[in-house]
Amino acid sequence: MQRFKLCSKFSIFFPKSLKVIPRIPVAMKDGPSCTPLFHTPRKYFSNADFLSEIDNIIDIGEQKKKGKLIICPTPIGNLKDMSIRQYETLLNADIIACEDTRVTGLLFKMMKEKRIKEKFYENFEINLGEIKDITIDDFQIAEDEKFFDALGEEEMFKKRRKEKLNNLDSLSFLGKVEDEEDIGMYGLDDQFIISLKKRIKEVKEKKGRGLLLSYFKHNEEQRIPKIVKCLEFNFTVALVSDAGTPTISDPGYKLVNEAHKSNILVESLPGPTSITTGLSMSGFPSDRFIFEGYLSKTQSTKEAKLERVKKMETTAVLFESSERIMRTLLTIEKLFGEKQQIAIAFELTKLHETLIRGTVRELYEKLGEEEKLRSLRGEITLMIAPYTPQFNLDLRDNQDNSNDDGIYNINALELATILKDKLDASDKDIASLMCDILKIHKNKAMNYIANLRSNAKKEKKL
């Protein structure tokens, strides 16, 4: 490859086999000392060729660094569960994508009022950033979101970008000095990013945090493309849910998926979740478990999911609301039996944290008390023990009754001997009877009869 320097930042490469002819120098930003631009009249790039081969033609030095998406858990009830890394992420992120901006705004207020920064310094001698303005201004948050949504959507910029790309010929555009507003027409920067940087800077100076942006199930399709674009331009985005770890039975996995597709660095901070908190308290086997999220409101769908859980014979963790918990307990009793062991946890990590454990019927009657039912608030974590005799007394009783029949204690060879002595029947008929009694294969029954005859011959010889 032949390299020709255009200016301090740009170089152009041509294959050695391609004969190049000098062209009239074009004025460049670095002044007249720049090497003239070369091209050949014999070979031109079409718009499609240029766009597909641009990375092989232009050397612009180091590529723009991409940002980072941080999955940031938040406490599920106790603010003392916040870690240093979570605190730093919430303060340092450029954009905080929240499930609900009001809830996250309240979290910042509590972090300031409870002096989390000071406690980190007292306990660990770590000096962290300062939360400045803790007022929760719904109007200002709404304005920030309108600003974010409006950025980059102006038809003027779309039209100009399309016109410039359509009019590209060879490489002549490299010699032009673009106006400031034109920067980014080729993806180096654009008005969306320039305006957003200014807005984030203003918010950080005033609030001590980044831009709060709502991101939930009903707007994620519209927000994802712009958030990914921000990540591609070196912004740090923190993904936050109302409580617990984002993407776990929570919006967010689609954004993480798109970030991976765009080769964005994704980082996940360890943090609280009611799934493992409740499971570890239940005392049920936790070496293998399944998480089913919220059960469906539709009864048939709910029963179908619980049937699958029943067949897996492993501990299951589910979420349920206080309004539907009683109906769900009746459904579990219907499918698993009234003696199935379960555990219910609510107010986890809070002052009135409670876990009750017992059979489905016991817990239904306990929660049926009006006063107790009123105390249930928010999300309930429900653990169902494996559907096995160890955790289901109905199965244990059935197993004991089946063992009383003595079927599994019969010696097959002794049975063959008794049948041979008592019945005047052929070996084939005896084998058929053994198959029916012991539930074994016919070949195996014939082997027992053959062993019986062999033993009889040995006794005669003696």
The 8 nearest C-alpha neighbors of each residue, nearest first, counted from 0:
[[1, 14, 15, 13, 12, 2, 16, 17],
 [2, 0, 13, 12, 15, 14, 3, 11],
 [1, 3, 12, 11, 0, 4, 10, 13],
 [4, 2, 11, 10, 5, 12, 1, 34],
 [5, 3, 10, 6, 34, 11, 9, 2],
 [4, 6, 10, 9, 34, 33, 36, 3],
 [7, 5, 9, 8, 33, 4, 29, 10],
 [6, 8, 9, 5, 29, 4, 10, 33],
 [9, 7, 6, 59, 60, 10, 5, 58],
 [8, 10, 59, 6, 5, 58, 7, 4],
 [11, 9, 4, 5, 58, 3, 57, 2],
 [10, 12, 3, 57, 2, 56, 4, 58],
 [13, 11, 2, 1, 56, 0, 3, 10],
 [14, 12, 1, 0, 15, 17, 2, 11],
 [13, 15, 0, 16, 17, 1, 12, 18],
 [16, 14, 0, 17, 1, 13, 18, 19],
 [15, 17, 14, 18, 13, 0, 1, 19],
 [18, 16, 15, 14, 19, 13, 39, 42],
 [17, 19, 16, 20, 39, 15, 14, 41],
 [20, 18, 39, 38, 17, 37, 21, 13],
 [19, 21, 39, 38, 37, 22, 18, 40],
 [22, 20, 37, 19, 38, 23, 36, 35],
 [21, 23, 37, 24, 36, 20, 38, 35],
 [22, 24, 25, 21, 35, 36, 37, 26],
 [25, 23, 35, 36, 22, 26, 34, 21],
 [24, 26, 174, 27, 23, 35, 36, 175],
 [27, 25, 174, 31, 24, 30, 28, 175],
 [28, 26, 29, 30, 174, 25, 175, 33],
 [27, 29, 30, 176, 26, 6, 175, 174],
 [30, 28, 27, 6, 33, 31, 7, 32],
 [29, 31, 28, 32, 27, 33, 26, 6],
 [32, 30, 33, 26, 27, 29, 34, 28],
 [31, 33, 30, 34, 29, 6, 27, 35],
 [34, 32, 31, 6, 5, 35, 30, 29],
 [33, 35, 5, 4, 36, 32, 6, 3],
 [36, 34, 24, 33, 37, 25, 5, 23],
 [35, 37, 24, 5, 22, 34, 38, 25],
 [38, 36, 21, 22, 20, 35, 19, 39],
 [37, 39, 19, 20, 40, 21, 36, 22],
 [38, 40, 19, 41, 20, 42, 18, 37],
 [39, 41, 42, 38, 43, 20, 19, 169],
 [42, 40, 39, 43, 18, 38, 19, 17],
 [43, 41, 40, 39, 44, 38, 169, 17],
 [44, 42, 169, 45, 41, 40, 39, 168],
 [43, 45, 169, 48, 49, 46, 42, 168],
 [44, 46, 48, 47, 49, 43, 168, 169],
 [47, 45, 49, 48, 167, 50, 44, 165],
 [46, 48, 50, 45, 49, 51, 44, 52],
 [49, 47, 45, 51, 44, 46, 50, 52],
 [48, 50, 46, 52, 47, 51, 44, 53],
 [49, 51, 47, 53, 48, 52, 46, 54],
 [50, 52, 48, 49, 53, 47, 54, 46],
 [53, 51, 49, 55, 54, 50, 48, 56],
 [52, 54, 56, 50, 55, 49, 51, 57],
 [55, 53, 52, 56, 57, 58, 51, 50],
 [56, 54, 53, 52, 57, 58, 12, 51],
 [57, 55, 53, 54, 12, 11, 52, 58],
 [58, 56, 11, 54, 10, 53, 55, 59],
 [57, 59, 10, 60, 9, 56, 11, 54],
 [60, 58, 9, 8, 57, 61, 10, 62],
 [59, 61, 58, 62, 8, 9, 57, 10],
 [62, 60, 63, 59, 64, 58, 8, 9],
 [61, 63, 64, 60, 59, 65, 58, 187],
 [62, 64, 65, 61, 232, 233, 231, 187],
 [65, 63, 233, 62, 66, 232, 231, 61],
 [66, 64, 233, 231, 232, 230, 63, 263],
 [233, 65, 67, 230, 234, 235, 231, 232],
 [66, 68, 235, 264, 265, 230, 263, 69],
 [67, 69, 265, 236, 237, 235, 266, 264],
 [70, 68, 266, 237, 267, 71, 265, 238],
 [69, 71, 267, 238, 237, 268, 266, 245],
 [70, 72, 239, 268, 238, 69, 237, 85],
 [73, 71, 244, 243, 270, 245, 239, 70],
 [72, 74, 243, 242, 75, 71, 244, 81],
 [75, 73, 76, 80, 243, 242, 78, 77],
 [76, 74, 242, 243, 77, 73, 271, 272],
 [75, 77, 349, 74, 348, 78, 347, 346],
 [76, 78, 79, 348, 349, 74, 80, 75],
 [77, 79, 80, 74, 81, 76, 110, 75],
 [80, 78, 77, 81, 74, 82, 115, 76],
 [79, 81, 78, 74, 77, 82, 271, 270],
 [82, 80, 79, 78, 74, 85, 73, 83],
 [83, 81, 85, 84, 86, 80, 270, 79],
 [82, 84, 86, 85, 87, 81, 119, 127],
 [85, 83, 87, 82, 86, 88, 268, 81],
 [84, 86, 88, 82, 83, 87, 71, 89],
 [87, 85, 83, 89, 84, 88, 82, 90],
 [86, 88, 84, 90, 85, 89, 91, 83],
 [89, 87, 85, 91, 90, 86, 92, 84],
 [88, 90, 86, 87, 91, 92, 85, 237],
 [91, 89, 208, 87, 88, 92, 86, 207],
 [90, 92, 88, 89, 87, 208, 93, 209],
 [93, 91, 235, 94, 236, 88, 209, 89],
 [94, 92, 209, 235, 236, 234, 210, 91],
 [93, 95, 210, 236, 209, 92, 211, 96],
 [94, 96, 237, 211, 236, 212, 210, 97],
 [95, 97, 212, 238, 214, 213, 239, 237],
 [98, 96, 213, 239, 99, 214, 100, 240],
 [97, 99, 240, 215, 214, 213, 241, 239],
 [98, 100, 97, 101, 102, 213, 103, 241],
 [101, 99, 103, 102, 97, 213, 104, 211],
 [102, 100, 104, 99, 103, 105, 137, 135],
 [101, 103, 105, 104, 99, 100, 241, 106],
 [104, 102, 106, 100, 105, 101, 99, 107],
 [105, 103, 101, 107, 106, 102, 100, 135],
 [104, 106, 108, 102, 103, 107, 101, 109],
 [105, 107, 103, 109, 104, 108, 110, 102],
 [108, 106, 110, 104, 105, 109, 111, 103],
 [107, 109, 105, 133, 111, 106, 110, 112],
 [108, 110, 112, 106, 111, 107, 113, 105],
 [111, 109, 107, 113, 108, 115, 112, 106],
 [112, 110, 108, 114, 109, 113, 107, 130],
 [111, 113, 109, 114, 110, 108, 115, 107],
 [112, 114, 110, 115, 111, 109, 78, 108],
 [113, 115, 111, 117, 112, 116, 110, 118],
 [114, 116, 118, 110, 117, 113, 119, 111],
 [117, 115, 119, 114, 118, 127, 120, 129],
 [116, 118, 120, 114, 119, 115, 121, 126],
 [119, 117, 121, 115, 120, 116, 122, 114],
 [118, 120, 116, 122, 117, 121, 123, 125],
 [119, 121, 124, 125, 117, 118, 123, 122],
 [122, 120, 118, 119, 124, 123, 117, 125],
 [123, 121, 119, 120, 124, 118, 125, 117],
 [122, 124, 120, 125, 119, 121, 118, 126],
 [125, 123, 120, 121, 122, 126, 119, 118],
 [126, 124, 120, 123, 119, 127, 121, 122],
 [125, 127, 120, 124, 128, 116, 119, 117],
 [128, 126, 116, 125, 129, 87, 120, 119],
 [127, 129, 130, 90, 126, 87, 116, 207],
 [128, 130, 131, 207, 127, 116, 90, 111],
 [131, 129, 207, 111, 206, 132, 128, 208],
 [132, 130, 206, 207, 129, 133, 205, 208],
 [131, 133, 206, 134, 130, 205, 207, 108],
 [134, 132, 108, 135, 131, 107, 206, 130],
 [133, 135, 132, 136, 108, 104, 105, 206],
 [136, 134, 104, 137, 133, 105, 101, 108],
 [135, 137, 139, 138, 134, 140, 141, 104],
 [138, 136, 140, 139, 141, 135, 101, 100],
 [137, 139, 141, 136, 140, 142, 143, 135],
 [138, 140, 142, 136, 141, 137, 143, 135],
 [141, 139, 143, 137, 142, 138, 144, 136],
 [140, 142, 138, 144, 139, 143, 137, 145],
 [141, 143, 139, 145, 140, 144, 146, 138],
 [144, 142, 146, 140, 141, 145, 139, 147],
 [143, 145, 147, 141, 146, 142, 212, 148],
 [146, 144, 142, 148, 147, 143, 149, 141],
 [145, 147, 143, 149, 144, 148, 142, 150],
 [148, 146, 144, 150, 145, 149, 143, 195],
 [147, 149, 145, 146, 150, 144, 152, 222],
 [150, 148, 146, 147, 152, 145, 151, 153],
 [151, 149, 191, 147, 152, 148, 146, 153],
 [150, 152, 191, 153, 149, 190, 156, 189],
 [151, 153, 150, 149, 154, 157, 156, 148],
 [154, 152, 155, 151, 156, 157, 150, 149],
 [153, 155, 157, 156, 158, 152, 159, 151],
 [154, 156, 158, 153, 157, 159, 160, 152],
 [155, 157, 159, 158, 154, 153, 160, 151],
 [158, 156, 154, 160, 155, 159, 161, 153],
 [157, 159, 161, 155, 156, 160, 154, 162],
 [160, 158, 162, 156, 161, 157, 163, 155],
 [161, 159, 157, 163, 158, 162, 184, 156],
 [160, 162, 158, 164, 159, 163, 165, 157],
 [163, 161, 159, 165, 160, 164, 166, 158],
 [164, 162, 166, 160, 165, 161, 159, 167],
 [163, 165, 161, 167, 166, 162, 160, 46],
 [164, 166, 162, 163, 167, 161, 46, 160],
 [167, 165, 163, 164, 162, 168, 46, 161],
 [168, 166, 164, 165, 46, 163, 169, 172],
 [169, 167, 170, 166, 171, 44, 45, 46],
 [168, 170, 44, 43, 171, 167, 45, 49],
 [171, 169, 172, 173, 168, 167, 38, 44],
 [170, 172, 173, 169, 174, 168, 175, 167],
 [171, 173, 174, 170, 175, 167, 168, 169],
 [174, 172, 171, 175, 170, 176, 5, 9],
 [173, 175, 172, 27, 25, 171, 26, 176],
 [176, 174, 172, 173, 177, 27, 26, 171],
 [175, 177, 28, 178, 174, 27, 173, 26],
 [178, 176, 181, 175, 179, 182, 180, 174],
 [177, 179, 181, 180, 176, 182, 175, 183],
 [180, 178, 181, 182, 177, 183, 176, 189],
 [179, 181, 178, 182, 190, 189, 177, 183],
 [182, 180, 178, 179, 177, 184, 183, 189],
 [183, 181, 179, 180, 184, 188, 189, 177],
 [188, 182, 184, 189, 187, 186, 185, 181],
 [183, 185, 160, 186, 182, 181, 189, 187],
 [186, 184, 183, 187, 182, 188, 160, 164],
 [185, 187, 183, 188, 184, 189, 182, 160],
 [188, 186, 183, 185, 182, 189, 184, 63],
 [183, 187, 189, 186, 182, 192, 190, 184],
 [190, 188, 183, 191, 192, 182, 193, 184],
 [189, 191, 193, 192, 194, 151, 188, 180],
 [190, 192, 151, 150, 189, 194, 193, 195],
 [191, 193, 195, 190, 194, 189, 196, 188],
 [194, 192, 190, 196, 195, 191, 189, 197],
 [195, 193, 197, 191, 196, 192, 190, 198],
 [194, 196, 198, 192, 197, 193, 191, 199],
 [197, 195, 199, 193, 194, 198, 192, 200],
 [198, 196, 200, 194, 195, 199, 201, 193],
 [197, 199, 195, 201, 200, 196, 202, 194],
 [200, 198, 202, 196, 201, 197, 210, 209],
 [201, 199, 197, 203, 198, 202, 196, 204],
 [200, 202, 198, 204, 199, 203, 205, 197],
 [201, 203, 199, 205, 204, 200, 206, 209],
 [204, 202, 207, 208, 200, 206, 205, 209],
 [205, 203, 201, 202, 207, 206, 200, 208],
 [204, 206, 202, 203, 207, 201, 132, 131],
 [207, 205, 132, 131, 203, 208, 202, 204],
 [206, 208, 203, 130, 131, 204, 205, 129],
 [209, 207, 90, 203, 206, 91, 202, 210],
 [208, 210, 93, 94, 203, 92, 199, 202],
 [209, 211, 94, 199, 95, 93, 212, 202],
 [212, 210, 95, 94, 100, 96, 209, 213],
 [211, 213, 96, 97, 95, 144, 210, 214],
 [214, 212, 97, 100, 96, 99, 98, 215],
 [213, 215, 98, 97, 96, 219, 218, 212],
 [216, 214, 98, 219, 217, 218, 250, 213],
 [215, 217, 219, 218, 250, 214, 220, 251],
 [216, 218, 215, 219, 220, 214, 221, 250],
 [217, 219, 221, 220, 215, 216, 222, 214],
 [220, 218, 222, 221, 216, 215, 223, 214],
 [219, 221, 218, 222, 223, 217, 224, 216],
 [222, 220, 219, 218, 223, 224, 225, 148],
 [221, 223, 219, 220, 225, 224, 226, 218],
 [222, 224, 226, 225, 220, 219, 221, 254],
 [225, 223, 227, 226, 222, 228, 221, 220],
 [226, 224, 228, 227, 223, 222, 229, 221],
 [225, 227, 229, 223, 228, 224, 222, 230],
 [228, 226, 230, 224, 229, 225, 223, 231],
 [227, 229, 225, 231, 226, 230, 224, 232],
 [230, 228, 226, 232, 227, 231, 234, 225],
 [229, 231, 66, 227, 234, 232, 228, 233],
 [230, 232, 65, 228, 229, 233, 66, 227],
 [233, 231, 229, 230, 65, 234, 66, 228],
 [66, 234, 232, 65, 230, 231, 64, 235],
 [235, 233, 66, 230, 229, 232, 93, 236],
 [234, 236, 67, 92, 66, 93, 68, 230],
 [235, 237, 94, 68, 92, 95, 93, 69],
 [238, 236, 69, 95, 92, 68, 70, 96],
 [237, 239, 96, 70, 71, 69, 95, 97],
 [240, 238, 97, 71, 245, 96, 237, 72],
 [241, 239, 98, 245, 242, 97, 243, 244],
 [240, 242, 98, 102, 99, 103, 239, 243],
 [243, 241, 75, 73, 240, 74, 244, 72],
 [242, 244, 272, 73, 75, 72, 271, 74],
 [243, 245, 72, 272, 247, 270, 271, 246],
 [244, 246, 240, 247, 249, 239, 72, 251],
 [245, 247, 249, 251, 252, 250, 248, 244],
 [248, 246, 249, 245, 244, 250, 252, 243],
 [249, 247, 292, 246, 250, 245, 293, 291],
 [248, 250, 246, 247, 245, 251, 240, 252],
 [251, 249, 246, 216, 215, 252, 245, 248],
 [250, 252, 246, 254, 253, 245, 249, 255],
 [251, 253, 255, 246, 254, 256, 250, 249],
 [254, 252, 256, 255, 251, 257, 250, 223],
 [253, 255, 257, 256, 251, 252, 223, 258],
 [256, 254, 252, 258, 253, 257, 259, 251],
 [255, 257, 253, 259, 254, 258, 252, 260],
 [258, 256, 260, 254, 259, 255, 253, 261],
 [259, 257, 255, 263, 261, 260, 256, 254],
 [260, 258, 262, 256, 261, 257, 263, 255],
 [259, 261, 257, 258, 262, 256, 263, 255],
 [260, 262, 258, 259, 263, 257, 227, 231],
 [263, 261, 259, 260, 258, 264, 65, 257],
 [264, 262, 258, 261, 259, 265, 67, 65],
 [263, 265, 67, 68, 262, 266, 66, 259],
 [266, 264, 68, 69, 67, 263, 267, 255],
 [265, 267, 69, 70, 68, 264, 268, 67],
 [268, 266, 70, 69, 269, 71, 265, 68],
 [267, 269, 71, 70, 270, 266, 72, 85],
 [270, 268, 267, 72, 271, 71, 244, 85],
 [269, 271, 72, 268, 244, 272, 73, 243],
 [272, 270, 243, 74, 244, 75, 72, 273],
 [271, 273, 243, 274, 244, 275, 276, 270],
 [272, 274, 276, 277, 275, 271, 380, 347],
 [275, 273, 272, 276, 277, 278, 316, 380],
 [274, 276, 278, 277, 273, 279, 272, 271],
 [277, 275, 273, 274, 279, 278, 272, 280],
 [276, 278, 280, 275, 279, 274, 273, 344],
 [279, 277, 275, 281, 280, 276, 274, 382],
 [278, 280, 276, 277, 281, 275, 282, 285],
 [281, 279, 277, 278, 282, 276, 354, 283],
 [282, 280, 278, 283, 279, 342, 277, 382],
 [281, 283, 280, 279, 284, 278, 285, 342],
 [282, 284, 281, 384, 285, 314, 278, 279],
 [285, 283, 286, 314, 282, 287, 384, 288],
 [286, 284, 287, 288, 283, 314, 278, 279],
 [287, 285, 284, 288, 314, 283, 313, 289],
 [286, 288, 285, 313, 284, 314, 289, 315],
 [289, 287, 314, 315, 313, 285, 286, 290],
 [288, 290, 315, 316, 291, 314, 287, 313],
 [289, 291, 316, 315, 292, 317, 288, 274],
 [290, 292, 317, 316, 289, 293, 315, 294],
 [293, 291, 317, 318, 248, 290, 294, 316],
 [294, 292, 318, 319, 317, 295, 291, 248],
 [293, 295, 301, 292, 296, 319, 318, 317],
 [296, 294, 301, 297, 300, 293, 298, 304],
 [295, 297, 298, 294, 301, 300, 323, 299],
 [298, 296, 295, 300, 299, 301, 294, 302],
 [297, 299, 301, 300, 302, 296, 295, 330],
 [298, 300, 302, 301, 297, 303, 295, 304],
 [301, 299, 303, 302, 297, 298, 295, 304],
 [300, 302, 298, 295, 304, 299, 303, 294],
 [301, 303, 305, 299, 304, 300, 306, 298],
 [302, 304, 300, 306, 301, 305, 299, 307],
 [305, 303, 307, 301, 306, 302, 300, 308],
 [304, 306, 308, 302, 307, 303, 309, 301],
 [307, 305, 309, 303, 308, 304, 302, 310],
 [308, 306, 304, 310, 305, 309, 311, 303],
 [307, 309, 305, 311, 306, 310, 304, 315],
 [308, 310, 306, 307, 311, 312, 386, 305],
 [309, 311, 307, 312, 308, 306, 386, 313],
 [310, 312, 308, 313, 309, 307, 385, 386],
 [313, 311, 385, 386, 310, 309, 387, 308],
 [312, 314, 385, 311, 288, 315, 287, 384],
 [315, 313, 384, 288, 385, 383, 284, 289],
 [314, 316, 289, 383, 382, 288, 290, 313],
 [317, 315, 382, 290, 381, 289, 291, 383],
 [316, 318, 292, 381, 291, 380, 293, 290],
 [319, 317, 293, 380, 292, 379, 381, 378],
 [318, 320, 379, 293, 324, 378, 380, 317],
 [319, 321, 378, 322, 323, 379, 324, 377],
 [320, 322, 324, 323, 375, 376, 377, 319],
 [323, 321, 320, 324, 325, 319, 326, 375],
 [324, 322, 320, 326, 321, 325, 327, 319],
 [323, 325, 327, 321, 326, 322, 320, 319],
 [326, 324, 328, 327, 323, 329, 363, 322],
 [327, 325, 329, 328, 323, 324, 330, 322],
 [326, 328, 330, 324, 325, 329, 323, 331],
 [327, 329, 331, 325, 330, 326, 332, 324],
 [328, 330, 332, 326, 327, 331, 333, 325],
 [329, 331, 327, 333, 332, 328, 334, 326],
 [332, 330, 328, 334, 333, 329, 335, 327],
 [333, 331, 336, 337, 329, 335, 330, 334],
 [332, 334, 330, 331, 336, 335, 329, 337],
 [335, 333, 331, 332, 336, 330, 306, 305],
 [336, 334, 332, 331, 333, 339, 337, 309],
 [337, 335, 332, 338, 333, 339, 334, 393],
 [336, 338, 332, 360, 359, 339, 358, 335],
 [337, 339, 358, 392, 336, 391, 393, 359],
 [338, 340, 391, 358, 337, 359, 336, 335],
 [341, 339, 358, 357, 390, 384, 391, 359],
 [342, 340, 383, 382, 384, 357, 356, 358],
 [343, 341, 356, 382, 355, 381, 281, 357],
 [342, 344, 381, 355, 354, 380, 382, 356],
 [345, 343, 354, 380, 353, 379, 277, 381],
 [344, 346, 379, 347, 353, 352, 380, 354],
 [345, 347, 352, 349, 351, 353, 348, 344],
 [346, 348, 352, 345, 349, 344, 76, 353],
 [349, 347, 76, 77, 352, 346, 350, 75],
 [350, 348, 76, 352, 347, 346, 351, 77],
 [349, 351, 352, 348, 346, 77, 347, 76],
 [352, 350, 349, 346, 353, 347, 348, 345],
 [351, 353, 346, 347, 349, 350, 348, 345],
 [354, 352, 345, 344, 351, 346, 355, 347],
 [355, 353, 344, 343, 345, 356, 342, 352],
 [356, 354, 343, 342, 344, 353, 357, 362],
 [355, 357, 342, 341, 343, 354, 358, 362],
 [358, 356, 340, 341, 361, 362, 342, 359],
 [357, 359, 340, 338, 339, 361, 360, 341],
 [358, 360, 362, 337, 361, 339, 332, 363],
 [359, 361, 363, 337, 358, 362, 364, 338],
 [362, 360, 358, 364, 363, 359, 357, 365],
 [363, 361, 365, 359, 364, 360, 366, 357],
 [364, 362, 360, 366, 365, 361, 367, 359],
 [363, 365, 367, 361, 362, 366, 360, 368],
 [366, 364, 362, 367, 363, 368, 361, 371],
 [367, 365, 368, 363, 372, 364, 371, 362],
 [368, 366, 364, 365, 363, 369, 372, 371],
 [367, 369, 366, 371, 370, 365, 372, 364],
 [370, 368, 372, 371, 367, 373, 366, 374],
 [369, 371, 373, 372, 368, 374, 366, 367],
 [372, 370, 374, 368, 373, 369, 366, 375],
 [371, 373, 369, 366, 374, 375, 370, 368],
 [374, 372, 370, 371, 375, 369, 376, 321],
 [373, 375, 371, 372, 376, 370, 369, 321],
 [376, 374, 373, 372, 321, 377, 345, 371],
 [377, 375, 321, 374, 378, 346, 345, 373],
 [376, 378, 320, 379, 321, 375, 346, 345],
 [377, 379, 320, 319, 380, 376, 318, 345],
 [380, 378, 345, 319, 318, 320, 344, 381],
 [379, 381, 318, 344, 343, 317, 345, 319],
 [380, 382, 343, 317, 316, 318, 342, 379],
 [381, 383, 316, 342, 341, 315, 343, 317],
 [384, 382, 341, 315, 314, 316, 385, 342],
 [383, 385, 314, 340, 341, 283, 390, 386],
 [386, 384, 313, 312, 314, 387, 390, 383],
 [385, 387, 312, 309, 391, 384, 390, 313],
 [386, 388, 389, 385, 390, 391, 312, 394],
 [389, 387, 395, 394, 391, 390, 392, 386],
 [390, 388, 387, 391, 395, 392, 386, 385],
 [391, 389, 340, 388, 387, 384, 339, 392],
 [392, 390, 339, 388, 393, 394, 338, 387],
 [391, 393, 395, 394, 338, 396, 388, 390],
 [392, 394, 396, 395, 391, 338, 397, 336],
 [395, 393, 388, 397, 392, 396, 391, 398],
 [394, 396, 388, 392, 398, 393, 397, 399],
 [397, 395, 399, 393, 398, 394, 392, 400],
 [398, 396, 394, 400, 395, 399, 401, 393],
 [397, 399, 395, 401, 396, 400, 394, 402],
 [400, 398, 396, 402, 397, 401, 395, 403],
 [401, 399, 397, 403, 402, 398, 396, 404],
 [400, 402, 398, 403, 399, 404, 397, 405],
 [403, 401, 399, 404, 400, 405, 398, 406],
 [402, 404, 400, 405, 401, 399, 406, 398],
 [405, 403, 402, 406, 401, 400, 407, 408],
 [406, 404, 403, 408, 407, 402, 409, 401],
 [405, 407, 404, 408, 409, 402, 437, 436],
 [406, 408, 405, 409, 402, 437, 404, 410],
 [407, 409, 405, 406, 410, 402, 404, 411],
 [410, 408, 407, 406, 411, 405, 414, 413],
 [409, 411, 413, 412, 414, 408, 407, 415],
 [410, 412, 414, 413, 409, 415, 447, 437],
 [413, 411, 415, 414, 410, 447, 416, 451],
 [414, 412, 416, 410, 415, 411, 417, 409],
 [415, 413, 411, 417, 416, 412, 418, 410],
 [414, 416, 412, 418, 413, 417, 419, 411],
 [417, 415, 413, 419, 414, 418, 420, 412],
 [418, 416, 414, 420, 419, 415, 421, 413],
 [417, 419, 415, 421, 420, 416, 422, 414],
 [420, 418, 416, 417, 422, 421, 415, 423],
 [419, 421, 417, 418, 422, 416, 423, 415],
 [422, 420, 418, 419, 417, 423, 416, 424],
 [421, 423, 424, 419, 418, 420, 417, 429],
 [422, 424, 421, 425, 419, 420, 418, 429],
 [425, 423, 422, 428, 429, 426, 419, 427],
 [424, 426, 428, 427, 429, 423, 419, 430],
 [425, 427, 429, 428, 430, 424, 448, 445],
 [426, 428, 430, 425, 429, 431, 445, 424],
 [429, 427, 431, 425, 430, 426, 424, 432],
 [430, 428, 432, 426, 431, 427, 433, 425],
 [429, 431, 444, 433, 427, 428, 432, 445],
 [430, 432, 428, 434, 429, 433, 427, 435],
 [433, 431, 429, 435, 434, 430, 436, 428],
 [432, 434, 430, 436, 435, 431, 437, 444],
 [435, 433, 439, 438, 431, 432, 437, 436],
 [434, 436, 432, 438, 433, 437, 431, 439],
 [437, 435, 433, 434, 438, 432, 406, 439],
 [436, 438, 439, 434, 433, 435, 406, 411],
 [439, 437, 434, 435, 436, 440, 433, 441],
 [438, 440, 434, 437, 441, 443, 444, 433],
 [439, 441, 443, 442, 434, 444, 438, 445],
 [442, 440, 444, 443, 434, 445, 430, 439],
 [443, 441, 445, 444, 440, 446, 430, 439],
 [442, 444, 446, 440, 441, 445, 447, 439],
 [443, 445, 441, 430, 447, 446, 442, 433],
 [446, 444, 448, 442, 447, 443, 430, 449],
 [445, 447, 449, 443, 444, 448, 450, 442],
 [448, 446, 450, 444, 445, 449, 412, 451],
 [447, 449, 451, 445, 450, 446, 415, 452],
 [448, 450, 446, 452, 451, 447, 445, 453],
 [451, 449, 453, 447, 448, 452, 446, 454],
 [450, 452, 448, 454, 449, 453, 447, 455],
 [451, 453, 455, 449, 454, 450, 448, 456],
 [454, 452, 450, 456, 455, 451, 449, 457],
 [455, 453, 457, 451, 452, 456, 450, 458],
 [454, 456, 452, 458, 453, 457, 451, 459],
 [457, 455, 459, 453, 458, 454, 452, 460],
 [456, 458, 454, 460, 459, 455, 453, 461],
 [457, 459, 461, 455, 456, 460, 454, 453],
 [460, 458, 456, 461, 457, 455, 454, 453],
 [461, 459, 457, 458, 456, 455, 454, 453],
 [460, 458, 459, 457, 456, 455, 454, 453]]
